[in-house]
Amino acid sequence: MREVVVVGAGLAGVRAGESLRARGFDGALTVVSDERELPYDRPPLTKQVVTGDLTEADIRLAGAEDFGARWIRGTAAVGLDRERRRVRLADGAELPYDGLVLATGAQARAWPGVVPASGVLTVRGLDDVRRLRAAVDGGAREVVVVGAGFVGVELASSLTELGLGVRVTLVEPFARPLRALGGAVSGLVAGAARRAGVVLRLGAGVRGFRAVGERVGGVELADGEVLPAELVVVAIGMTPATGWLAGAGLALPSGRIHCDERLFARTAGAGGEAGVPDPRIVVAGDVAWCDAVRSADGPVPLEHWSNAAAQGELAAGNLLAGPAAAEPYGHVPSFWTSAFGLRIRSVGLPGTGDRVVVEEGDPGAEKLVEAHYREGRLVGAVSVNLGRRLAEYARRLQGERAGEPVPGGSAA
């Protein structure tokens, strides 16, 4: 293998580049990024970067330019020809490859309807945070955040910490914030948000936006009520950045790239189902729909920092090793966030269980560990302000994955 192309310069792509060199690859290595920025860490964006506790320099990915790659920045990949083994770029150039790492990540989901010309933002990258801070620093005080998933909750929390008198309303069509975590966590987050001064509008759908001239002036709810807004942040999820792969012959369920347990991209079968893996293409990070990360209902996509790092490293190693010697992906998913003074951690796949048990702590004291089970088998755990307790649950989940008997793993 003489030429490897990595498409995507987020954490998964950078870890892949580092891993290639660490495992002895000394051929031509090219990293393609549609951003002009140096590679940076995304999780702090909606938290410490918004609040100003971290600068842009603080979140640069250390070592990203130390593995001897050719970097192409500010130019997106727009097509893939697997037969000729070429990646086509927006400027018309083509990059040949012997091995290809797909790590293009995800994009913020845009509002599906019409929006005013200014004052409505999504937040995914560094430029988005710059625009958000410019709006708030420029005097926007009535801020409506649409969507109470992780990004929406983190942004609502960060905006209340600025000390600028920003009034935040958090709108969510479902009855609970962070509902993906289940159990008592949603209630703790809701209570902490209200104490921080956030107005919660749970169970409220959004019909659209009102404009004053070209700027947003309000958010119209499904029942006709209009919330005043000088700035709106749309946080309604992510879409995988795989549109450029249309017609490439890869399996793309839900827009993500289906890969086998060893992270090789699956081709599209005759009926649209997943076919055989392509031995020259591996997948890592938010774009992966991986056979190794699954619940009883099938593969589960992950948008976790730890998953991107682990997949990037293993994908590169497997690309060099080839399918016969490649290792299966066995990382136990983990995630953390902080909002309104609560530090929330999870391991495994807690959103896939059928029973939630508070096994330690007290929701009233804002400290707890909840275990998630499916048919008596541990599938995940979530903690609030008791993160150290999750190490044992991660060990149990690793044992379950390896097929080892785990004390207490199915009795609770």
MIKOLVEX-715445 format. One record per atom (N, C-alpha, C): x, y, z. Coordinates in steps of 0.2 Angstrom, whole numbers, padded with zeros to 4 digits, always signed. Example, Ala and Ser with C-alpha at 12.3 -4.5 7.8 and 13.67 -1.06 7.14 Angstrom:
% residues 2
+0066-0028+0039;+0062-0022+0039;+0066-0016+0039;+0064-0011+0035;+0068-0005+0036;+0064+0000+0039;
END
This chain:
% residues 412
+0004-0006+0000;+0000+0000+0000;+0004+0006+0000;+0004+0010-0005;+0008+0016-0006;+0005+0023-0005;-0002+0023-0006;-0005+0029-0006;-0012+0028-0001;-0012+0032+0004;-0018+0032+0008;-0021+0039+0008;-0028+0040+0007;-0031+0046+0008;-0036+0045+0014;-0036+0050+0018;-0041+0051+0024;-0045+0057+0022;-0052+0056+0022;-0057+0061+0020;-0060+0063+0027;-0058+0069+0029;-0061+0071+0036;-0055+0072+0041;-0055+0078+0044;-0050+0080+0048;-0052+0081+0055;-0057+0078+0057;-0059+0078+0064;-0055+0073+0068;-0058+0072+0074;-0054+0067+0078;-0053+0060+0075;-0058+0057+0072;-0057+0051+0069;-0052+0051+0063;-0052+0056+0059;-0047+0056+0054;-0040+0057+0056;-0039+0062+0061;-0033+0063+0064;-0030+0057+0067;-0034+0053+0071;-0032+0047+0075;-0030+0042+0069;-0034+0042+0064;-0032+0037+0059;-0025+0039+0056;-0024+0045+0054;-0017+0047+0052;-0012+0045+0056;-0012+0047+0063;-0007+0045+0068;-0006+0038+0068;-0012+0034+0068;-0011+0027+0068;-0007+0024+0062;-0009+0026+0057;-0005+0024+0051;+0002+0024+0051;+0004+0030+0053;+0012+0031+0054;+0014+0027+0060;+0011+0027+0066;+0013+0023+0071;+0014+0015+0070;+0010+0013+0065;+0010+0006+0063;+0015+0005+0057;+0019+0010+0055;+0024+0009+0050;+0023+0011+0043;+0017+0014+0042;+0015+0016+0035;+0020+0022+0033;+0024+0021+0028;+0028+0026+0026;+0027+0029+0019;+0021+0027+0016;+0019+0030+0010;+0016+0037+0010;+0013+0038+0004;+0010+0045+0004;+0004+0045+0007;+0003+0050+0012;-0003+0051+0016;-0006+0058+0015;-0013+0058+0013;-0016+0064+0011;-0022+0065+0016;-0023+0070+0019;-0029+0072+0023;-0033+0077+0020;-0039+0076+0019;-0044+0081+0016;-0049+0084+0021;-0049+0090+0021;-0054+0093+0025;-0058+0099+0022;-0064+0099+0023;-0068+0105+0020;-0068+0111+0024;-0064+0111+0030;-0063+0117+0034;-0056+0119+0033;-0055+0126+0034;-0049+0129+0033;-0045+0129+0040;-0049+0127+0045;-0046+0127+0052;-0041+0121+0053;-0036+0122+0057;-0032+0117+0059;-0037+0112+0063;-0035+0106+0063;-0040+0101+0067;-0041+0103+0074;-0047+0102+0076;-0048+0104+0083;-0053+0099+0086;-0054+0100+0093;-0058+0095+0097;-0065+0098+0097;-0071+0095+0095;-0077+0097+0095;-0081+0098+0102;-0080+0093+0106;-0085+0093+0112;-0084+0100+0116;-0078+0103+0117;-0078+0109+0121;-0082+0115+0117;-0084+0114+0111;-0087+0120+0107;-0093+0123+0111;-0098+0118+0112;-0104+0121+0115;-0104+0122+0122;-0098+0121+0125;-0097+0122+0133;-0092+0127+0134;-0086+0125+0135;-0080+0130+0137;-0079+0135+0132;-0079+0134+0125;-0078+0139+0120;-0083+0144+0120;-0089+0142+0121;-0095+0147+0121;-0094+0151+0127;-0092+0148+0133;-0092+0152+0139;-0085+0156+0139;-0080+0155+0135;-0074+0158+0135;-0069+0155+0140;-0071+0150+0143;-0066+0146+0148;-0060+0143+0144;-0061+0141+0137;-0056+0139+0133;-0056+0143+0127;-0050+0144+0124;-0049+0148+0118;-0048+0143+0112;-0048+0146+0106;-0048+0142+0100;-0041+0138+0100;-0036+0141+0103;-0030+0138+0103;-0030+0132+0108;-0034+0132+0113;-0034+0127+0118;-0037+0121+0115;-0041+0121+0110;-0044+0115+0108;-0041+0112+0101;-0036+0115+0099;-0032+0112+0094;-0030+0104+0095;-0031+0100+0091;-0029+0093+0092;-0021+0092+0091;-0018+0091+0097;-0011+0090+0097;-0008+0085+0093;-0003+0086+0089;+0000+0081+0085;-0003+0080+0078;-0008+0084+0077;-0012+0083+0071;-0008+0084+0064;-0002+0088+0065;+0002+0090+0059;+0009+0087+0060;+0009+0082+0064;+0016+0079+0066;+0017+0072+0062;+0012+0070+0058;+0013+0063+0056;+0014+0063+0048;+0017+0069+0046;+0019+0069+0039;+0014+0068+0034;+0009+0071+0034;+0003+0071+0029;+0003+0077+0025;+0001+0076+0019;-0001+0082+0014;-0008+0084+0016;-0009+0090+0018;-0015+0092+0020;-0019+0096+0015;-0025+0095+0013;-0029+0099+0009;-0035+0102+0013;-0034+0108+0014;-0039+0112+0018;-0044+0116+0014;-0050+0117+0017;-0055+0121+0013;-0057+0119+0007;-0057+0112+0005;-0059+0109-0001;-0062+0103+0001;-0069+0102-0001;-0073+0096+0001;-0072+0091-0004;-0072+0084-0002;-0073+0079-0007;-0080+0079-0009;-0081+0078-0016;-0087+0078-0019;-0089+0072-0023;-0085+0067-0023;-0086+0061-0027;-0081+0055-0025;-0083+0049-0026;-0079+0043-0025;-0080+0038-0031;-0075+0037-0034;-0075+0032-0040;-0071+0026-0037;-0075+0021-0035;-0071+0015-0032;-0068+0010-0037;-0070+0010-0043;-0067+0006-0048;-0060+0009-0050;-0060+0015-0051;-0053+0018-0052;-0049+0020-0046;-0052+0020-0040;-0049+0021-0034;-0047+0029-0034;-0052+0033-0035;-0051+0040-0035;-0056+0044-0031;-0053+0049-0027;-0058+0053-0023;-0058+0060-0027;-0064+0062-0029;-0064+0069-0033;-0066+0074-0028;-0062+0080-0029;-0063+0086-0025;-0067+0091-0028;-0069+0096-0024;-0073+0101-0026;-0070+0106-0032;-0063+0106-0031;-0059+0110-0036;-0058+0106-0043;-0060+0100-0043;-0059+0096-0049;-0054+0091-0049;-0049+0092-0044;-0044+0087-0043;-0046+0080-0041;-0042+0076-0043;-0043+0069-0041;-0037+0066-0037;-0039+0062-0032;-0034+0059-0027;-0034+0052-0028;-0029+0049-0031;-0028+0041-0031;-0027+0038-0024;-0029+0032-0023;-0028+0029-0017;-0027+0022-0018;-0023+0019-0013;-0023+0012-0012;-0027+0010-0006;-0028+0014-0001;-0032+0014+0005;-0035+0020+0006;-0042+0020+0009;-0046+0026+0010;-0049+0025+0017;-0049+0031+0020;-0052+0031+0027;-0057+0036+0026;-0064+0034+0027;-0069+0039+0027;-0071+0041+0034;-0070+0047+0036;-0071+0050+0042;-0074+0057+0042;-0079+0058+0038;-0081+0065+0036;-0086+0067+0042;-0088+0063+0047;-0092+0066+0052;-0099+0068+0051;-0102+0073+0054;-0109+0074+0053;-0109+0082+0053;-0115+0084+0050;-0117+0091+0050;-0123+0093+0054;-0124+0099+0056;-0130+0100+0060;-0136+0100+0055;-0141+0097+0058;-0147+0097+0054;-0150+0104+0053;-0151+0106+0047;-0154+0113+0046;-0162+0113+0047;-0165+0118+0049;-0172+0119+0050;-0175+0117+0043;-0180+0113+0043;-0183+0110+0036;-0187+0116+0033;-0189+0121+0036;-0193+0126+0033;-0189+0132+0031;-0193+0138+0030;-0190+0144+0028;-0188+0147+0035;-0182+0151+0034;-0180+0154+0040;-0178+0161+0038;-0178+0166+0043;-0176+0173+0041;-0169+0173+0039;-0167+0179+0035;-0160+0179+0033;-0155+0179+0038;-0156+0182+0044;-0151+0182+0049;-0154+0181+0056;-0150+0178+0060;-0152+0177+0067;-0154+0170+0069;-0154+0166+0064;-0155+0159+0065;-0149+0155+0064;-0146+0151+0069;-0140+0148+0068;-0141+0140+0070;-0136+0136+0067;-0135+0130+0070;-0128+0130+0072;-0126+0125+0077;-0119+0125+0079;-0116+0118+0079;-0111+0117+0075;-0107+0111+0074;-0100+0113+0074;-0098+0118+0071;-0090+0119+0070;-0088+0126+0073;-0082+0127+0073;-0079+0133+0076;-0082+0140+0073;-0083+0140+0067;-0086+0146+0064;-0093+0147+0067;-0097+0142+0068;-0104+0143+0071;-0103+0146+0078;-0098+0144+0082;-0098+0146+0088;-0096+0154+0088;-0091+0155+0083;-0089+0162+0082;-0096+0167+0081;-0100+0164+0076;-0106+0168+0075;-0111+0169+0081;-0111+0163+0085;-0115+0163+0091;-0113+0169+0096;-0106+0168+0097;-0104+0173+0102;-0104+0180+0099;-0103+0181+0093;-0104+0188+0090;-0111+0191+0091;-0116+0187+0090;-0123+0189+0091;-0124+0191+0098;-0122+0186+0102;-0123+0188+0109;-0119+0194+0112;-0113+0194+0110;-0109+0200+0112;-0111+0206+0109;-0115+0206+0103;-0117+0211+0099;-0124+0214+0102;-0127+0210+0107;-0133+0213+0111;-0139+0208+0111;-0138+0203+0107;-0144+0198+0107;-0145+0195+0114;-0151+0197+0117;-0153+0194+0124;-0158+0189+0125;-0163+0190+0120;-0168+0185+0120;-0166+0179+0115;-0164+0173+0118;-0162+0168+0114;-0166+0162+0115;-0168+0159+0109;-0172+0153+0110;-0168+0147+0107;-0167+0142+0110;-0164+0136+0108;-0169+0131+0106;-0170+0128+0100;-0175+0124+0098;-0171+0117+0098;-0173+0112+0103;-0171+0106+0103;-0167+0105+0110;-0169+0100+0114;-0166+0099+0120;-0162+0092+0121;-0159+0091+0115;-0154+0085+0115;-0147+0088+0118;-0142+0084+0117;-0136+0086+0120;-0133+0093+0118;-0133+0095+0112;-0131+0101+0110;-0135+0107+0112;-0142+0106+0112;-0146+0111+0114;-0146+0112+0122;-0145+0107+0126;-0145+0108+0133;-0138+0111+0135;-0132+0109+0131;-0126+0112+0133;-0126+0119+0131;-0129+0121+0125;-0129+0128+0123;-0133+0132+0128;-0139+0130+0130;-0143+0133+0135;-0139+0135+0141;-0136+0129+0144;-0132+0130+0150;-0126+0135+0149;-0122+0135+0144;-0117+0139+0142;-0119+0147+0142;-0125+0148+0138;-0127+0155+0138;-0129+0158+0144;-0132+0154+0149;-0134+0156+0155;-0127+0158+0160;-0122+0155+0158;-0116+0156+0162;-0112+0163+0160;-0114+0166+0154;-0110+0171+0152;-0110+0178+0156;-0115+0178+0160;-0116+0184+0164;-0117+0191+0160;-0121+0190+0154;-0122+0195+0150;-0130+0197+0150;-0134+0194+0155;-0141+0195+0155;-0145+0191+0150;-0142+0186+0147;-0145+0182+0141;-0151+0178+0144;-0157+0179+0141;-0163+0175+0143;-0164+0170+0138;-0163+0164+0141;-0164+0158+0137;-0170+0154+0138;-0173+0152+0132;-0179+0148+0132;-0177+0142+0128;-0179+0136+0131;-0177+0130+0128;-0183+0126+0126;-0184+0125+0119;-0190+0122+0117;-0189+0115+0114;-0193+0110+0116;-0192+0103+0115;-0199+0100+0113;-0200+0097+0108;-0207+0094+0106;-0209+0088+0111;-0203+0085+0113;-0205+0079+0118;-0205+0082+0125;-0207+0077+0130;-0209+0080+0136;-0203+0080+0141;-0197+0078+0138;-0191+0078+0143;-0185+0080+0139;-0180+0084+0142;-0174+0085+0139;-0169+0079+0140;-0164+0078+0135;-0160+0073+0135;-0164+0066+0136;-0169+0065+0132;-0173+0059+0133;-0170+0053+0131;-0165+0054+0127;-0161+0048+0125;-0158+0044+0131;-0157+0047+0136;-0153+0044+0142;-0159+0040+0146;-0165+0042+0146;-0170+0039+0150;-0169+0040+0157;-0173+0036+0161;-0173+0036+0168;-0174+0043+0171;-0171+0044+0177;-0172+0050+0181;-0167+0056+0178;-0163+0055+0174;-0158+0060+0172;-0162+0066+0169;-0167+0065+0165;-0170+0070+0161;-0173+0075+0166;-0176+0072+0172;-0179+0076+0177;-0174+0081+0181;-0168+0078+0182;-0163+0081+0185;-0161+0087+0181;-0160+0086+0174;-0158+0091+0170;-0163+0097+0169;-0169+0095+0169;-0175+0100+0169;-0175+0104+0175;-0174+0101+0181;-0174+0105+0187;-0168+0110+0187;-0162+0107+0186;-0156+0111+0186;-0157+0117+0181;-0160+0116+0175;-0161+0121+0170;-0165+0127+0173;-0171+0125+0176;-0175+0130+0178;-0172+0134+0184;-0168+0131+0188;-0165+0135+0193;-0160+0139+0191;-0157+0138+0185;-0152+0142+0181;-0155+0148+0178;-0162+0148+0178;-0166+0153+0174;-0168+0152+0167;-0167+0146+0165;-0169+0144+0158;-0177+0143+0158;-0180+0145+0154;-0188+0144+0153;-0188+0138+0148;-0191+0133+0151;-0192+0126+0147;-0199+0126+0144;-0199+0125+0138;-0206+0124+0135;-0206+0117+0132;-0207+0112+0136;-0207+0105+0134;-0214+0103+0132;-0213+0098+0127;-0219+0096+0124;-0222+0101+0119;-0218+0105+0117;-0220+0111+0112;-0217+0110+0106;-0220+0109+0100;-0218+0109+0094;-0217+0116+0091;-0213+0117+0086;-0211+0123+0083;-0214+0123+0076;-0218+0128+0074;-0221+0129+0068;-0217+0133+0063;-0213+0137+0065;-0209+0141+0061;-0206+0148+0065;-0204+0152+0061;-0201+0158+0064;-0204+0165+0061;-0204+0170+0065;-0207+0176+0063;-0201+0181+0062;-0201+0185+0057;-0196+0190+0055;-0198+0197+0056;-0193+0201+0058;-0193+0208+0059;-0188+0211+0053;-0191+0213+0048;-0186+0214+0042;-0183+0208+0040;-0177+0208+0040;-0173+0202+0038;-0171+0198+0044;-0172+0200+0050;-0169+0197+0056;-0175+0193+0059;-0173+0188+0063;-0178+0184+0066;-0181+0188+0072;-0187+0188+0073;-0190+0191+0079;-0194+0187+0084;-0196+0181+0082;-0199+0176+0086;-0200+0169+0083;-0202+0165+0088;-0202+0158+0086;-0210+0156+0087;-0213+0154+0082;-0220+0152+0083;-0221+0145+0084;-0224+0143+0090;-0225+0137+0092;-0231+0134+0089;-0232+0127+0089;-0237+0123+0086;-0244+0126+0088;-0245+0128+0094;-0252+0131+0096;-0253+0138+0094;-0248+0141+0091;-0249+0148+0089;-0246+0153+0093;-0243+0151+0099;-0240+0156+0103;-0233+0158+0100;-0231+0164+0101;-0225+0167+0098;-0220+0169+0103;-0215+0166+0104;-0209+0167+0109;-0205+0173+0106;-0204+0178+0109;-0199+0183+0107;-0192+0180+0106;-0189+0182+0101;-0182+0180+0100;-0178+0185+0096;-0172+0186+0098;-0167+0190+0095;-0162+0186+0091;-0162+0180+0094;-0157+0175+0091;-0160+0168+0092;-0160+0163+0087;-0162+0157+0088;-0157+0152+0086;-0156+0147+0090;-0151+0142+0089;-0155+0135+0088;-0154+0132+0082;-0158+0126+0080;-0153+0120+0082;-0156+0116+0086;-0152+0110+0088;-0156+0104+0088;-0157+0102+0082;-0162+0097+0081;-0159+0090+0078;-0152+0090+0080;-0149+0084+0078;-0144+0085+0072;-0141+0079+0070;-0135+0079+0065;-0137+0075+0059;-0134+0076+0054;-0135+0072+0048;-0128+0070+0046;-0127+0064+0044;-0120+0062+0042;-0118+0065+0036;-0112+0067+0035;-0109+0070+0029;-0107+0065+0024;-0112+0062+0021;-0110+0057+0016;-0114+0058+0009;-0117+0064+0009;-0120+0065+0002;-0115+0065-0004;-0109+0066-0003;-0104+0066-0008;-0103+0059-0010;-0105+0054-0007;-0104+0047-0008;-0110+0044-0013;-0115+0048-0014;-0120+0045-0018;-0118+0042-0025;-0120+0036-0027;-0118+0033-0033;-0111+0030-0032;-0108+0029-0026;-0101+0026-0026;-0102+0019-0024;-0108+0016-0024;-0109+0009-0023;-0108+0007-0016;-0108+0011-0011;-0108+0009-0004;-0115+0009-0001;-0115+0004+0004;-0122+0004+0008;-0122+0010+0013;-0128+0014+0012;-0128+0020+0016;-0135+0020+0020;-0136+0015+0025;-0143+0015+0028;-0143+0022+0033;-0149+0025+0032;-0150+0031+0036;-0144+0036+0035;-0141+0036+0029;-0136+0041+0027;-0129+0039+0030;-0128+0034+0034;-0122+0033+0037;-0119+0027+0032;-0112+0026+0033;-0109+0021+0029;-0109+0014+0033;-0112+0009+0031;-0112+0003+0034;-0105+0000+0033;-0103-0002+0039;-0096-0006+0039;-0097-0012+0043;-0092-0017+0042;-0093-0023+0046;-0089-0023+0052;-0089-0028+0056;-0086-0028+0063;-0079-0025+0063;-0075-0026+0057;-0068-0024+0057;-0067-0017+0054;-0073-0013+0053;-0073-0006+0050;-0072-0006+0043;-0072-0011+0039;-0072-0011+0032;-0079-0009+0029;-0079-0004+0024;-0085-0001+0022;-0089-0007+0017;-0095-0008+0019;-0099-0013+0015;-0102-0010+0008;-0101-0013+0003;-0104-0011-0003;-0112-0012-0003;-0115-0009-0008;-0122-0009-0008;-0124-0016-0012;-0129-0020-0010;-0131-0026-0013;-0136-0024-0018;-0138-0029-0022;-0142-0028-0028;-0149-0025-0026;-0151-0027-0020;-0158-0025-0018;-0157-0019-0013;-0151-0016-0012;-0150-0011-0008;-0148-0013-0001;-0148-0019+0000;-0145-0021+0007;-0137-0021+0007;-0134-0022+0013;-0127-0022+0013;-0124-0028+0010;-0119-0027+0006;-0115-0032+0002;-0109-0034+0006;-0104-0036+0002;-0097-0038+0004;-0093-0031+0006;-0089-0032+0011;-0084-0026+0012;-0079-0025+0007;-0078-0019+0006;-0072-0016+0002;-0066-0016+0005;-0061-0021+0004;-0055-0021+0008;-0050-0015+0007;-0052-0010+0003;-0048-0004+0003;-0051+0002+0006;-0057+0001+0009;-0060+0007+0012;-0062+0005+0019;-0060+0009+0024;-0062+0009+0031;-0066+0015+0033;-0070+0014+0038;-0074+0020+0041;-0073+0021+0048;-0074+0027+0050;-0073+0029+0057;-0077+0035+0059;-0079+0035+0065;-0082+0041+0068;-0090+0041+0067;-0092+0047+0067;-0100+0049+0066;-0103+0046+0060;-0099+0045+0055;-0102+0042+0049;-0103+0034+0049;-0100+0031+0054;-0100+0024+0054;-0107+0021+0056;-0110+0016+0052;-0115+0012+0055;-0112+0005+0055;-0110+0003+0061;-0105-0002+0062;-0108-0009+0065;-0107-0014+0062;-0110-0021+0064;-0108-0022+0071;-0102-0020+0073;-0099-0021+0080;-0103-0017+0085;-0106-0012+0084;-0109-0007+0089;-0117-0008+0088;-0120-0013+0091;-0127-0014+0090;-0131-0016+0096;-0137-0015+0096;-0142-0017+0101;-0145-0023+0098;-0150-0026+0102;-0154-0031+0099;-0158-0029+0093;-0159-0023+0092;-0163-0021+0086;-0158-0019+0080;-0152-0020+0080;-0147-0019+0075;-0142-0014+0077;-0138-0012+0072;-0132-0007+0073;-0135+0000+0076;-0131+0003+0080;-0133+0009+0083;-0127+0014+0081;-0129+0020+0078;-0124+0025+0076;-0122+0029+0083;-0116+0031+0083;-0113+0034+0089;-0110+0041+0087;-0111+0046+0091;-0108+0052+0089;-0104+0054+0096;-0100+0050+0098;-0096+0050+0104;-0089+0052+0102;-0085+0056+0107;-0078+0057+0106;-0074+0051+0106;-0076+0047+0111;-0072+0041+0112;-0072+0036+0107;-0078+0035+0104;-0079+0031+0098;-0075+0033+0092;-0076+0040+0091;-0072+0042+0085;-0064+0041+0086;-0062+0042+0092;-0055+0041+0093;-0053+0033+0092;-0057+0029+0095;-0055+0022+0095;-0056+0019+0088;-0061+0021+0084;-0062+0019+0078;-0057+0021+0073;-0055+0027+0074;-0050+0030+0069;-0044+0026+0070;-0042+0025+0076;-0035+0021+0077;-0036+0014+0074;-0041+0010+0076;-0042+0003+0073;-0043+0003+0066;-0047+0008+0063;-0048+0007+0056;-0042+0008+0052;-0037+0012+0054;-0031+0013+0050;-0027+0006+0051;-0027+0004+0057;-0023-0003+0058;-0026-0008+0054;-0032-0009+0053;-0035-0014+0049;-0034-0013+0042;-0034-0007+0040;-0033-0005+0033;-0026-0008+0031;-0021-0007+0035;-0014-0009+0033;-0014-0017+0034;-0017-0020+0039;-0017-0027+0040;-0021-0031+0035;-0026-0028+0032;-0030-0032+0027;-0036-0036+0031;-0041-0038+0027;-0047-0041+0031;-0045-0047+0034;-0040-0051+0032;-0039-0058+0035;-0036-0057+0041;-0032-0052+0043;-0028-0051+0049;-0031-0045+0053;-0037-0042+0051;-0040-0036+0054;-0043-0039+0061;-0043-0034+0066;-0046-0035+0072;-0053-0032+0072;-0058-0036+0076;-0065-0033+0077;-0065-0027+0081;-0069-0023+0080;-0070-0017+0085;-0073-0019+0091;-0070-0018+0097;-0073-0020+0103;-0073-0015+0109;-0073-0009+0107;-0073-0003+0111;-0080-0002+0115;-0080-0002+0121;-0087+0000+0125;-0088+0007+0124;-0094+0009+0121;-0095+0016+0120;-0095+0020+0127;-0093+0026+0127;-0093+0030+0133;-0094+0037+0131;-0097+0041+0135;-0099+0048+0133;-0099+0052+0140;-0098+0059+0139;-0099+0063+0145;-0101+0070+0143;-0105+0073+0147;-0107+0080+0146;-0108+0084+0152;-0108+0090+0152;-0109+0094+0158;-0114+0100+0157;-0119+0101+0161;-0124+0106+0160;-0127+0108+0167;-0128+0114+0168;-0131+0117+0174;-0128+0114+0180;-0122+0113+0181;-0119+0110+0187;-0119+0103+0187;-0122+0099+0182;-0122+0092+0183;-0117+0089+0178;-0113+0084+0180;-0109+0081+0176;-0111+0074+0175;-0113+0073+0168;-0116+0067+0166;-0112+0062+0162;-0112+0056+0164;-0108+0051+0160;-0112+0045+0158;-0110+0042+0153;-0113+0035+0151;-0108+0031+0148;-0110+0024+0149;-0106+0019+0146;-0111+0014+0143;-0109+0011+0137;-0113+0006+0134;-0118+0010+0130;-0124+0007+0129;-0129+0009+0125;-0136+0010+0129;-0136+0015+0134;-0141+0015+0139;-0148+0016+0136;-0148+0020+0130;-0155+0021+0127;-0158+0015+0124;-0155+0009+0124;-0158+0003+0121;-0161-0002+0126;-0161+0000+0132;-0164-0005+0137;-0171-0005+0137;-0174-0010+0141;-0181-0010+0143;-0182-0009+0150;-0177-0008+0154;-0178-0007+0161;-0172-0003+0164;-0174+0002+0168;-0169+0007+0171;-0170+0006+0179;-0164+0005+0182;-0164+0004+0189;-0159+0009+0192;-0161+0013+0197;-0156+0017+0201;-0152+0012+0206;-0146+0011+0205;-0142+0007+0209;-0138+0010+0214;-0137+0017+0213;-0133+0020+0218;-0135+0028+0218;-0135+0031+0224;-0136+0038+0225;-0144+0039+0225;-0145+0046+0225;-0152+0048+0226;-0153+0054+0221;-0158+0053+0217;-0160+0059+0212;-0161+0065+0216;-0164+0065+0222;-0165+0071+0225;-0159+0075+0227;-0153+0071+0228;-0147+0074+0229;-0143+0076+0223;-0146+0075+0217;-0142+0076+0211;-0136+0071+0210;-0136+0065+0213;-0131+0061+0213;-0134+0054+0212;-0132+0050+0206;-0135+0044+0205;-0131+0040+0200;-0132+0033+0200;-0130+0029+0195;-0136+0025+0193;-0138+0025+0186;-0143+0021+0184;-0141+0016+0179;-0143+0010+0180;-0141+0004+0176;-0147+0003+0171;-0145+0001+0165;-0150+0000+0160;-0150-0007+0158;-0155-0011+0158;-0155-0018+0156;-0160-0019+0150;-0158-0025+0147;-0163-0027+0142;-0163-0035+0142;-0169-0037+0144;-0171-0044+0145;-0166-0047+0151;-0165-0042+0156;-0160-0044+0161;-0153-0044+0160;-0151-0041+0154;-0144-0041+0153;-0142-0033+0153;-0136-0032+0156;-0134-0025+0156;-0132-0023+0149;-0135-0017+0147;-0133-0014+0141;-0130-0007+0141;-0131-0004+0147;-0128+0003+0148;-0129+0005+0155;-0126+0011+0157;-0126+0014+0163;-0125+0022+0162;-0129+0025+0166;-0128+0033+0166;-0127+0035+0173;-0122+0040+0174;-0121+0043+0181;-0122+0050+0181;-0124+0053+0186;-0124+0060+0187;-0120+0062+0193;-0115+0066+0192;-0110+0068+0198;-0107+0062+0202;-0107+0056+0199;-0104+0050+0202;-0100+0046+0196;-0097+0050+0192;-0094+0047+0186;-0089+0041+0187;-0085+0041+0193;-0080+0036+0194;-0084+0029+0195;-0090+0029+0197;-0093+0023+0198;-0094+0019+0192;-0094+0022+0186;-0095+0019+0180;-0090+0014+0177;-0084+0014+0180;-0078+0010+0178;-0080+0003+0179;-0084+0001+0185;-0086-0006+0186;-0091-0008+0180;-0096-0003+0178;-0101-0005+0173;-0097-0006+0166;-0092-0002+0165;-0088-0003+0159;-0085-0010+0159;-0082-0012+0164;-0079-0018+0165;-0084-0024+0164;-0090-0023+0167;-0095-0028+0166;-0098-0028+0158;-0098-0023+0155;-0100-0022+0148;-0095-0026+0144;-0089-0024+0145;-0083-0027+0141;-0083-0035+0142;-0085-0037+0148;-0085-0044+0149;-0091-0047+0145;-0097-0044+0145;-0103-0046+0142;-0101-0047+0134;-0098-0042+0132;-0096-0041+0125;-0091-0047+0123;-0087-0049+0127;-0082-0055+0126;-0085-0061+0127;-0091-0061+0130;-0095-0068+0131;-0092-0071+0138;-0089-0067+0142;-0087-0070+0149;-0093-0069+0154;-0093-0074+0159;-0098-0073+0164;-0096-0067+0168;-0101-0063+0169;-0100-0057+0173;-0104-0057+0179;-0101-0057+0185;-0105-0057+0192;-0110-0051+0192;-0116-0053+0193;-0121-0047+0194;-0124-0044+0187;-0121-0047+0181;-0122-0044+0175;-0129-0045+0172;-0133-0050+0175;-0139-0052+0172;-0145-0053+0178;-0142-0052+0184;-0147-0053+0190;-0151-0047+0192;-0148-0041+0190;-0151-0035+0193;-0157-0033+0189;
END
